[in-house]
Structures are given as C-alpha cells and as structure tokens.
C-alpha cells in the first residue's frame, strides 16, 4: 500500500485511527489542504475562519510537522481545494489509497464525497472521527438518539465505558519518492490576507496550538496542578487560564483526542478518587459527544433558523444592533467585555458565551444564526456541532423541550463579576468610573458617558431593575 494520510480536524498523532491504518504502508504521505474557501465570506457576510482561528491552526500545523519530523516524516501543506489537490498528489506520486477520518458536518461530508469521486478507482478509506464514543458504543441507533441530553446521558451511563486510545507510533513509513521536492513553508497570516494579531496578556487562553501543548495542558490540569478537582467550582470564572480545563481549542481542531482526555480522567480518578468536579468534566465531554451525534442525525437542519424544532417564531432580523453587539458596543458592560475579549483573543468563557448569546437573541431580538456565524469566524475552539448546537439550544430551537432560556445579563454580571474586575479588564474606558457603577454606566449622565467614549444603553429592561444597585 502506498498511501496519502489526509489530515483535517485531526492534527495529532495520538489516538489517530487513520494514521494507525497507514503504519503498514510501503510509504505514507501526510497532507493538509488549506482551502481558500475558509477565508471567503459565507451567506451571513462573515469568514468561516478569522485571524485568531487561523493563527491557532498554523501553530497546530507547525507542531504537527515537528512531531512528524521526529518520526522520520514530514507534513505537506498545500493551498487549494482538496478535490483538486489530493487526486493530483495521488497521481503524481503513484499512490493507491487515501486515509482520513470521518466528518460530521454536512459541508465537510460533501467535501469528502467530492474527493472520493475525483479519486476514481483509488480507495478513500475513512476511520472514526474524534468522538468520545464510537457508533458501536451507543446503546441506540443513529435515528433513535434521544432529543434531550439527560436521557442520552442516562442511557450511555448504563454501560461501563472503557477508553483505550492508541498511542502515537515511534516511527512512520517513509515519504514517497519525490515528496520532499513538493514541501513548502507554511503561509503566514499576512500572506493569507489576515494580518498579524497582537499578543494580549489578559487572555484567558495564553496557550499555543498543537498536540504537544495540548498534552502538556492535559498533564498539568489532571496531574500537576490537579485543577480538575476544583473544576465544578471554578468553571464559571472569566479571568485567567485556570478557571476551566481549556481543552476545547485543541479538541476542536483535533490536536487532542477526546478519548485520551477521558482515559486520563479515569486514571486520575482511580488514583485520587472521583469527586463532583471530575464527574462534571465527564458530563461536559459527554455534552460534546451529544451535540456531535445530534448533528450526524439531523444534518443541515441544525443550521436553519427554525433549528431542529422547525419553529417559525425565531427572530430573523439583523440590524445595527447586531453590529453593536459584535463590536462590543451595546452599552451593556458584561456583554461588551466578552465580545471584545473574543475579538482580541479568539476565546471567551462558557458563562460569557451564554450571556452574550442570550442577549443577542432575547434582548436584541436578532437572528441567532448570525451570532453563531460570528462565533464560527472568531472562536479558536469553534466546533460546528457544539457551536451551532448551543446557539440553537439557547434560541429555543435545539435540543431542549423548554423555550425562552433567557439570561438576565445584569443579574449574571452581579453574580459572576461582583467586583467588576472582568469588565474593568476589557473595557478600559470604564476604569475611571466608580466601581459600583461599572456594570451600570447607563445610570450616569449621557454627557459623562460621551466624555469617556462608552455607548449609551437605549433602554433599561424591567428585569434588570432589581439588580441595578444590588451586589450578588
């Protein structure tokens, strides 16, 4: 077998079943295709991948190439469409098989189908994707996946799950003859037309992309700092790198195996005992899988305005208020601070995501799909299933029989940023405002707000009135 290993959202060597399938090959060519479509505008007027996501991707590709070099191989990165690049490489280097991992989103599945068609008689072999659970682990068929997470969890936990991820190999088959001549340096962000982002010391995710950084974080969080043992108590934090696991960016682009995370978690629990926090990390990882299997079952329905519920009541308007939300200029400090953190770093806390999404949907009455698309462009941990699944969930058109999941933004601010440290960090114009008013600058005179350069909130919702002067 002379094989091409097509990397996509699986930028690791650990627990990589397509890589394992290629170990017996006579020669193996690792390839990543950087598709320019990712940088073009989508139907919502946004890029599918913005500067922070691309930065993290390029870091991950550089790390993957380094890992391959240590095992006698290299990573060939080509710019183009996979349906053109991969068949061309197969023909040029006389390869007879393409190995890759399965995809779960409709666009990516369609891309694999196009590549398979372009390959003609050459086999395209797919291995299971970066799920926590394999299809054979599920106690139900794909068309019977529960609509509600609690039911999904109950059925899964009735079976004892044993996770045995495959270790990264020590050596890899040699490259095909002529492959070295095709190698080229990674493009820079500037060459891709994105510009170079500034480093932000206040970032809650100061880590770099790639498998070595992912495994280092896994070791630290579970074994050295053992931050996992306080996960349930700290996961709603907003400042600093230690308030949550921070695994999601590496999971999203496949630099970290979901099965490796849980295998290590079970090993940790065997040595230090299970507690509420280790159990909660398991639940969050199970949520990730729930959204992935839901996307596999429902496909493109998840990306429609009415979502899985096909509701007609979902707001469809998009106006100036969306632009103010996306730029962090709504006049609601907690929302604005989170949106500016996202733009500056590509990351935002889980609590922040729920607050800003609810605010866009319920307070501003904007089309939730535009918010999901904005997150897709900017989040370094963007994952189609989790991102669109969570947005649909909050919009009342996803996996939840309840509707109107409204987060009171001011109540959230009082509860999770009681001393206004978070809004002070990301909204420098409010630092000279008295601390007690940093969550409610709209109570100041309009002239004062204009002088500090912060927008005036148009209307104070009635639901905020109990929290205008309260401290949680």
C-alpha positions as CSV (number, residue, x, y, z in Angstrom):
1,X,0.0,0.0,0.0
2,X,1.2,3.5,-1.0
3,X,-1.0,5.8,1.0
4,X,-1.8,9.5,1.5
5,X,-2.8,10.5,5.0
6,X,-5.3,13.4,4.7
7,X,-5.3,15.5,7.9
8,X,-8.3,17.8,8.5
9,X,-9.7,18.5,12.0
10,X,-7.4,15.8,13.5
11,X,-4.0,17.4,13.9
12,X,-2.4,14.9,16.2
13,X,-0.6,11.5,16.1
14,X,-2.0,10.2,19.4
15,X,-5.2,8.0,19.1
16,X,-5.5,8.6,15.3
17,X,-7.1,5.6,13.7
18,X,-6.4,6.7,10.1
19,X,-2.7,7.1,11.0
20,X,-2.8,3.6,12.6
21,X,-4.2,2.2,9.4
22,X,-1.3,3.6,7.4
23,X,1.5,2.2,9.6
24,X,1.9,-0.9,7.4
25,X,2.1,1.1,4.2
26,X,5.2,0.9,2.0
27,X,5.2,4.7,2.0
28,X,2.9,7.3,3.6
29,X,2.4,11.0,2.7
30,X,0.9,13.2,5.4
31,X,-1.0,16.1,3.8
32,X,-3.1,19.1,5.0
33,X,-5.0,21.1,2.4
34,X,-5.6,24.7,3.3
35,X,-8.8,25.6,1.4
36,X,-9.1,29.3,0.5
37,X,-12.9,28.9,0.8
38,X,-12.4,29.1,4.6
39,X,-11.3,32.8,4.1
40,X,-14.2,33.8,1.8
41,X,-17.4,35.3,3.1
42,X,-20.3,33.0,3.9
43,X,-24.0,33.7,3.4
44,X,-24.0,35.7,6.7
45,X,-21.3,38.0,5.4
46,X,-18.5,36.6,7.6
47,X,-15.4,34.5,7.1
48,X,-15.6,30.9,8.1
49,X,-12.2,31.4,9.7
50,X,-10.9,34.6,11.1
51,X,-7.4,35.7,12.2
52,X,-7.4,34.1,15.6
53,X,-8.6,30.7,14.4
54,X,-6.1,30.8,11.5
55,X,-3.3,31.7,13.9
56,X,-4.2,28.7,16.1
57,X,-4.4,26.5,13.0
58,X,-1.0,27.5,11.7
59,X,0.5,26.9,15.1
60,X,-1.0,23.4,15.2
61,X,0.2,22.6,11.7
62,X,3.7,23.7,12.6
63,X,3.6,21.5,15.7
64,X,2.3,18.5,13.7
65,X,5.1,18.9,11.2
66,X,7.6,18.9,14.1
67,X,6.0,15.7,15.5
68,X,6.2,14.0,12.1
69,X,9.9,15.0,11.6
70,X,10.7,13.3,14.9
71,X,9.3,10.1,13.4
72,X,11.0,10.3,10.0
73,X,8.2,12.0,8.1
74,X,7.0,15.5,7.2
75,X,3.7,17.4,6.7
76,X,3.0,18.6,3.2
77,X,0.7,21.6,3.3
78,X,-1.0,22.7,0.0
79,X,-3.2,25.6,-0.6
80,X,-6.2,24.7,-2.8
81,X,-9.4,22.6,-2.7
82,X,-9.0,19.0,-1.5
83,X,-10.9,17.6,-4.5
84,X,-8.2,19.1,-6.8
85,X,-5.0,18.8,-4.6
86,X,-5.4,15.2,-3.3
87,X,-6.1,13.4,-6.6
88,X,-3.2,15.4,-8.2
89,X,-0.8,14.3,-5.5
90,X,-2.1,10.7,-5.7
91,X,-1.4,10.6,-9.5
92,X,1.9,12.5,-9.3
93,X,3.4,10.2,-6.6
94,X,1.7,7.0,-7.8
95,X,-0.3,6.4,-4.5
96,X,-3.1,3.8,-4.3
97,X,-5.0,4.8,-1.2
98,X,-6.2,7.8,0.8
99,X,-6.7,7.5,4.5
100,X,-8.6,10.1,6.6
101,X,-11.1,10.5,9.4
102,X,-14.8,10.8,9.0
103,X,-16.5,14.2,9.3
104,X,-19.8,15.0,11.0
105,X,-20.9,18.3,9.4
106,X,-22.8,18.4,6.0
107,X,-20.3,20.7,4.2
108,X,-17.3,18.6,5.3
109,X,-19.1,15.3,4.4
110,X,-19.9,16.7,1.0
111,X,-16.2,17.6,0.5
112,X,-15.1,14.1,1.3
113,X,-17.7,12.8,-1.2
114,X,-16.2,15.1,-3.9
115,X,-12.7,13.9,-3.2
116,X,-13.8,10.3,-3.4
117,X,-15.4,11.0,-6.8
118,X,-12.3,12.8,-8.0
119,X,-10.1,9.9,-7.0
120,X,-11.8,7.5,-9.3
121,X,-10.6,3.9,-8.7
122,X,-8.3,4.9,-5.8
123,X,-9.8,4.0,-2.4
124,X,-10.7,6.7,0.1
125,X,-10.7,4.9,3.5
126,X,-12.4,6.6,6.5
127,X,-11.8,5.9,10.1
128,X,-13.9,7.0,13.1
129,X,-13.7,10.8,13.9
130,X,-12.7,12.4,17.2
131,X,-15.8,11.3,19.1
132,X,-15.6,10.2,22.6
133,X,-17.9,7.3,21.8
134,X,-17.8,5.1,18.7
135,X,-21.0,4.1,17.0
136,X,-20.7,0.6,18.4
137,X,-20.6,2.1,21.9
138,X,-24.0,3.7,21.5
139,X,-27.0,1.8,23.1
140,X,-29.2,3.1,20.3
141,X,-29.1,3.6,16.5
142,X,-28.4,6.9,15.0
143,X,-32.0,7.6,14.2
144,X,-33.0,6.9,17.8
145,X,-30.6,9.3,19.5
146,X,-32.5,11.0,22.4
147,X,-33.6,14.5,21.8
148,X,-32.7,15.5,25.4
149,X,-29.3,15.3,26.9
150,X,-30.4,13.9,30.3
151,X,-31.9,10.9,28.5
152,X,-28.7,10.5,26.4
153,X,-26.5,10.5,29.5
154,X,-28.7,8.0,31.4
155,X,-28.6,5.5,28.5
156,X,-24.8,5.9,28.0
157,X,-24.0,5.6,31.7
158,X,-25.9,2.3,31.9
159,X,-22.9,0.7,30.2
160,X,-19.4,0.8,31.6
161,X,-17.3,2.6,29.0
162,X,-13.6,1.7,28.8
163,X,-11.5,4.1,26.8
164,X,-8.3,2.7,25.3
165,X,-6.8,5.2,22.9
166,X,-3.9,4.1,20.7
167,X,-0.5,5.7,21.5
168,X,1.3,7.7,18.8
169,X,3.7,5.5,16.9
170,X,7.5,5.9,17.4
171,X,8.2,5.7,13.7
172,X,6.3,6.3,10.5
173,X,6.7,4.8,7.0
174,X,8.9,6.8,4.7
175,X,7.7,9.5,2.3
176,X,7.1,8.6,-1.3
177,X,9.9,9.3,-3.7
178,X,9.7,12.9,-4.9
179,X,7.6,14.1,-2.0
180,X,10.4,16.2,-0.4
181,X,10.6,18.4,-3.5
182,X,6.9,19.3,-3.0
183,X,7.4,20.6,0.5
184,X,6.9,24.3,1.0
185,X,6.8,26.6,4.1
186,X,3.6,27.4,5.9
187,X,1.9,30.6,4.7
188,X,1.9,33.5,7.1
189,X,-1.2,35.3,8.3
190,X,-0.2,38.3,6.3
191,X,0.2,36.2,3.1
192,X,-3.3,34.9,3.7
193,X,-4.6,38.5,3.9
194,X,-5.4,38.4,7.6
195,X,-2.7,40.4,9.2
196,X,-0.8,39.6,12.4
197,X,-2.8,39.8,15.7
198,X,-1.3,41.4,18.7
199,X,-0.4,39.4,21.8
200,X,-2.9,40.1,24.6
201,X,-1.5,39.5,28.1
202,X,-5.0,39.4,29.6
203,X,-6.0,36.4,27.5
204,X,-7.7,33.5,29.4
205,X,-6.1,31.2,26.8
206,X,-2.4,32.1,26.6
207,X,-1.5,28.7,25.2
208,X,-0.3,27.8,21.7
209,X,-1.7,25.4,19.2
210,X,-0.6,21.8,18.6
211,X,-0.5,18.4,20.1
212,X,2.5,18.9,22.5
213,X,0.8,22.0,24.1
214,X,-2.5,20.0,24.3
215,X,-0.9,17.1,26.1
216,X,1.1,19.4,28.4
217,X,-2.1,21.1,29.4
218,X,-3.8,17.7,30.0
219,X,-0.9,16.6,32.2
220,X,-0.9,19.8,34.2
221,X,-4.7,20.0,34.7
222,X,-5.1,16.4,35.7
223,X,-1.8,15.5,37.4
224,X,0.4,18.5,38.3
225,X,-1.9,21.4,39.4
226,X,-4.8,19.0,39.6
227,X,-7.1,21.8,38.7
228,X,-9.7,19.3,37.6
229,X,-10.5,18.6,41.3
230,X,-11.9,22.2,41.5
231,X,-13.5,22.2,38.1
232,X,-17.1,22.4,39.1
233,X,-16.4,25.3,41.5
234,X,-14.3,27.3,39.1
235,X,-15.7,26.6,35.6
236,X,-17.9,29.8,35.7
237,X,-14.9,32.0,36.1
238,X,-13.9,34.6,33.5
239,X,-10.4,35.8,34.2
240,X,-7.2,33.7,33.9
241,X,-6.1,30.4,32.5
242,X,-7.1,28.1,35.4
243,X,-10.8,28.6,35.8
244,X,-11.6,25.7,33.4
245,X,-9.9,22.9,31.6
246,X,-9.2,25.0,28.4
247,X,-9.2,21.7,26.4
248,X,-11.7,22.9,23.9
249,X,-9.4,24.6,21.3
250,X,-7.3,21.5,21.0
251,X,-10.3,19.2,20.9
252,X,-11.8,21.4,18.2
253,X,-9.0,21.0,15.7
254,X,-8.2,17.5,16.8
255,X,-4.8,18.3,18.4
256,X,-6.2,16.4,21.4
257,X,-8.1,13.1,21.4
258,X,-11.4,13.2,23.4
259,X,-10.8,9.5,24.3
260,X,-7.3,10.4,25.7
261,X,-8.9,13.1,27.9
262,X,-11.3,10.6,29.4
263,X,-8.8,7.8,29.7
264,X,-6.6,10.1,31.7
265,X,-9.5,11.3,33.7
266,X,-10.4,7.7,34.7
267,X,-6.8,7.1,35.6
268,X,-6.8,10.2,37.7
269,X,-10.0,9.1,39.5
270,X,-8.5,5.6,40.1
271,X,-5.6,7.2,41.9
272,X,-7.2,10.2,43.7
273,X,-10.9,9.2,43.7
274,X,-13.8,10.6,41.8
275,X,-15.4,13.8,43.1
276,X,-18.1,16.2,41.8
277,X,-15.6,18.1,39.7
278,X,-14.1,15.1,37.9
279,X,-17.7,13.9,37.3
280,X,-18.6,17.3,35.9
281,X,-15.7,17.2,33.4
282,X,-17.0,13.8,32.2
283,X,-20.5,15.3,31.8
284,X,-19.1,18.2,29.7
285,X,-17.3,15.8,27.5
286,X,-20.5,13.8,27.1
287,X,-22.3,17.0,26.1
288,X,-19.7,17.5,23.4
289,X,-20.5,14.0,22.0
290,X,-24.2,14.5,22.4
291,X,-24.0,17.5,20.1
292,X,-21.8,15.6,17.6
293,X,-24.2,12.7,17.3
294,X,-27.2,15.1,17.1
295,X,-25.5,16.8,14.1
296,X,-24.9,13.5,12.5
297,X,-28.5,12.6,12.9
298,X,-30.1,15.9,11.8
299,X,-27.5,17.3,9.4
300,X,-28.3,20.7,7.8
301,X,-31.5,21.2,9.9
302,X,-29.3,22.4,12.8
303,X,-28.1,25.4,10.7
304,X,-31.6,26.6,9.8
305,X,-33.5,29.5,11.5
306,X,-36.1,27.1,13.0
307,X,-33.5,24.6,14.0
308,X,-34.4,21.1,15.0
309,X,-37.8,22.3,16.2
310,X,-38.6,24.0,12.8
311,X,-40.1,26.9,14.8
312,X,-41.3,29.9,13.0
313,X,-41.0,32.3,15.9
314,X,-37.2,32.6,15.9
315,X,-36.3,36.2,15.1
316,X,-34.9,36.7,11.6
317,X,-34.0,40.4,11.7
318,X,-30.4,41.7,11.6
319,X,-29.8,45.4,12.0
320,X,-27.5,47.9,13.6
321,X,-27.9,46.2,17.0
322,X,-26.0,43.2,15.7
323,X,-23.1,45.3,14.6
324,X,-23.0,47.0,18.0
325,X,-23.1,43.5,19.7
326,X,-20.3,42.1,17.5
327,X,-18.1,45.2,18.2
328,X,-18.7,45.2,21.9
329,X,-20.6,48.5,21.8
330,X,-24.1,47.6,23.1
331,X,-23.8,49.7,26.3
332,X,-24.2,46.6,28.5
333,X,-20.7,46.2,30.0
334,X,-20.7,42.4,30.6
335,X,-21.8,41.7,27.1
336,X,-19.3,44.3,25.6
337,X,-16.4,43.0,27.7
338,X,-17.0,39.4,26.5
339,X,-17.3,40.4,22.9
340,X,-14.1,42.4,23.0
341,X,-12.2,39.5,24.6
342,X,-13.4,37.3,21.8
343,X,-12.3,39.7,19.1
344,X,-8.9,40.2,20.8
345,X,-8.1,36.6,21.7
346,X,-10.4,34.2,20.0
347,X,-11.6,32.9,23.3
348,X,-14.5,33.5,25.8
349,X,-15.6,31.8,28.9
350,X,-18.6,29.4,28.8
351,X,-20.5,31.7,31.1
352,X,-19.8,34.6,28.8
353,X,-20.9,32.7,25.7
354,X,-24.3,32.0,27.3
355,X,-24.8,35.6,28.4
356,X,-23.9,37.2,25.1
357,X,-25.9,34.7,23.0
358,X,-29.0,35.1,25.2
359,X,-28.6,38.9,25.0
360,X,-28.4,38.9,21.2
361,X,-31.4,36.6,20.8
362,X,-33.7,37.8,23.6
363,X,-32.8,41.4,24.4
364,X,-31.8,42.5,20.9
365,X,-34.1,40.1,19.0
366,X,-31.6,39.3,16.3
367,X,-31.2,36.2,14.1
368,X,-29.4,33.7,16.2
369,X,-27.6,32.2,13.1
370,X,-25.7,35.5,12.7
371,X,-24.4,35.1,16.2
372,X,-23.4,31.5,15.6
373,X,-21.6,32.6,12.4
374,X,-19.7,35.3,14.2
375,X,-18.5,32.7,16.8
376,X,-17.6,30.4,13.9
377,X,-15.3,33.1,12.5
378,X,-13.7,34.1,15.7
379,X,-13.6,31.3,18.3
380,X,-10.4,29.3,18.3
381,X,-12.4,26.4,19.7
382,X,-15.1,26.5,17.1
383,X,-16.7,23.1,16.6
384,X,-19.7,23.0,14.3
385,X,-21.7,20.6,16.5
386,X,-21.1,22.4,19.8
387,X,-21.3,25.9,18.5
388,X,-24.5,25.6,16.4
389,X,-26.0,23.1,18.9
390,X,-25.5,25.5,21.8
391,X,-26.8,28.5,19.9
392,X,-29.9,26.6,18.8
393,X,-30.4,25.4,22.4
394,X,-30.4,29.0,23.7
395,X,-32.6,30.1,20.8
396,X,-35.2,27.5,21.8
397,X,-34.9,25.7,18.5
398,X,-32.5,22.9,19.5
399,X,-32.2,20.0,21.9
400,X,-34.4,21.3,24.7
401,X,-38.2,21.0,25.2
402,X,-38.1,24.3,27.1
403,X,-38.2,27.6,25.4
404,X,-37.2,31.1,26.3
405,X,-33.9,30.2,28.1
406,X,-33.3,33.9,28.9
407,X,-30.2,35.0,30.9
408,X,-30.7,38.3,32.7
409,X,-27.4,40.0,31.7
410,X,-27.3,42.3,34.7
411,X,-28.0,39.6,37.2
412,X,-25.3,37.5,35.6
413,X,-22.9,40.4,35.9
414,X,-23.7,40.8,39.6
415,X,-23.3,37.1,40.2
416,X,-20.1,36.3,38.2
417,X,-18.3,39.6,38.2
418,X,-19.4,41.1,41.5
419,X,-16.4,43.5,41.8
420,X,-16.4,44.4,38.1
421,X,-12.9,43.1,37.7
422,X,-13.7,41.4,34.4
423,X,-15.4,44.4,32.8
424,X,-12.6,46.6,34.0
425,X,-10.1,44.3,32.3
426,X,-11.7,44.5,28.8
427,X,-13.4,47.9,28.9
428,X,-10.6,50.4,29.8
429,X,-12.9,53.4,29.3
430,X,-14.8,52.3,32.4
431,X,-11.8,52.1,34.7
432,X,-12.3,55.7,35.9
433,X,-16.0,55.1,36.6
434,X,-16.7,54.3,40.3
435,X,-16.5,50.6,40.8
436,X,-20.2,50.4,41.9
437,X,-21.3,51.8,38.6
438,X,-19.1,49.8,36.2
439,X,-21.9,47.3,35.5
440,X,-24.4,50.1,35.2
441,X,-22.7,53.1,33.5
442,X,-26.0,53.8,31.8
443,X,-27.1,55.3,35.1
444,X,-24.6,58.1,34.6
445,X,-25.5,61.3,32.7
446,X,-25.3,61.0,29.0
447,X,-22.6,63.7,28.8
448,X,-20.4,61.7,31.2
449,X,-20.7,58.6,29.0
450,X,-19.8,60.6,25.9
451,X,-16.8,62.0,27.6
452,X,-15.4,58.6,28.4
453,X,-16.3,57.2,25.0
454,X,-18.7,54.5,26.1
455,X,-22.1,54.0,24.3
456,X,-25.4,54.8,26.0
457,X,-27.8,51.9,26.5
458,X,-31.1,52.7,24.7
459,X,-33.4,51.1,27.3
460,X,-33.1,49.6,30.7
461,X,-35.1,46.3,30.8
462,X,-37.6,46.0,33.6
463,X,-36.0,42.7,34.5
464,X,-32.8,44.5,35.4
465,X,-34.3,46.8,38.0
466,X,-33.9,44.5,41.0
467,X,-30.1,44.4,40.2
468,X,-29.4,48.0,39.4
469,X,-27.9,48.7,42.8
470,X,-27.5,45.1,44.1
471,X,-24.4,43.1,44.8
472,X,-24.7,39.4,44.5
